[in-house]
Amino acid sequence: MNNLTINLIQTELKWESVKENQEHFSDLISQIDKTDLIILPEMFTTGFSMNSAELAETVNGKSTLWMKEQAAKKNAVVCGSIIIEEKDTYYNRLIWMRPDGTFESYDKRHLFRMANENNHFSSGASKLIVELKGWRICPLVCYDLRFPVWSRNKAKTDRKTYANWDYDILLYIANWPEARIKAWEKLIYARAIENQCFVAAVNRIGKDGKDINYSGNSMLVDAKGELIWKAKDNYEEVKTLEISKIELEAFREKFPVGMDGDSFKI
């Protein structure tokens, strides 16, 4: 499969209201025709709340079941993060839900201490790389964007070309405030260029319960660092886009900078 169809949903989130957010996203997803992947924002059921003990669900709770239903209806992967409790520990957990009801998960590695996220959640210990129709995808969450080592793609040094990197797409879901939106945009371009991959980044809009404003600026950038699409500021958008694996691999083979990258372990 050479092309992948992805859908990015940029919208406002209702503060700490799982029911309202599920209903709104159900409506937005129903408008999508055909896609392979539907990307929702970080903490899409609650907004970026630190009320982890009150809002947490189990990994098989109502939000995961809702994601399972939506994935089955659209025959597409649905991903987004929710607040999960596991053995009296709370995580900002991204769920990668497949149409058949199986799923993978990634716990946010870098917790945003300026909002005390590190005092209400536990950090994840490992990255997740998933495969979808021949594409390898690395999903990360918001503040992770600021840490290039954690996001770093690795080329296989025993190969002659770039065709077999760790991943082809970096995916970021976020609640990234408007006050720091210039950093959001610059970092997205940087991650795409340094990792020679597509970057799909979905952010929310509107104000949260702490009166923090979010302008969105969701984006899709290619491996050359060129903008494919950017959402309108402060505007709800449900955008479907198609990307080419052939073009990505051709660029990697023609300009194989990663073959000279530094090796390291985390």
C-alpha positions, 0 to 999 in steps of 0.5 A: 500500500503506497498511500495512506489516508489520514484524518485530523480533527481540530475542535474545542473540548468541553471541560471535564465532560466525557459525555459531551465530548464523546457526542461531539466527536461522534458527530464529527467522525460521522462526517468522514467518508473514507480514511485509514486513520482518525487523529483526535487531540490529547485528553479529548474526553476531558481537556487537559485536566489535572483531576486525574483521580476524579476523571480516570477510567480503566483501560477497558472503560467507556472511552476506550469502548467508544473508540472501539465503536468509532473505529469499527464504524469507519473501518479505520484506526482511531487514536487520542489520549485519555486519563487512565488509572492502573493499579492506583497510578494515573497515566495520560495514555494514548490509545491506538484503537483498530477496527477489530477492537484490538489496541495498543497504548502509549503513556506520555513520557514527558509530563508538563511540570509547569501545569503540575502534570508530573504531580498528578500522572506517572510518566511512560517508560517506552515508545510505541511504533505501530504499523498501518497498511505498510506504514510505521507510525510513532505516536507521541503526546504534546510536551514530547514534541520538545524533546528530540532525542525521544522522538528520534528516528533511526536508520538501519546502518546495515542497509544501503537505503533509507527505506527501512527506518524505525518509522515513517510518520511522527504523530503528535496529539496536543493541548498546546496553548496559543501563548506558545504556538510559535514554538509548536510550529517551529518544532513540528518542522524541525522534527520532520526535517531531522527524522525525514518523516511526515509529521501529523500534529493535532491540537485543540481550540477554545478555552479550557477550565483554567481560562487558557486559550488554544488556537489549534494550528494543527498541521501536516508536514512532509519529510522535506519540512514542507507544509502540506496542510495547516488548519485555520487558527481558532477554527473547527476543522475535520480534514482528510489528507492522503500521503505517499509512501513512494515519494517518502522513500524516494526522498530518503534514498536520494538524500540519506542524511540519517546514514550519518546520524549518531548512534545512542541508547535511551 
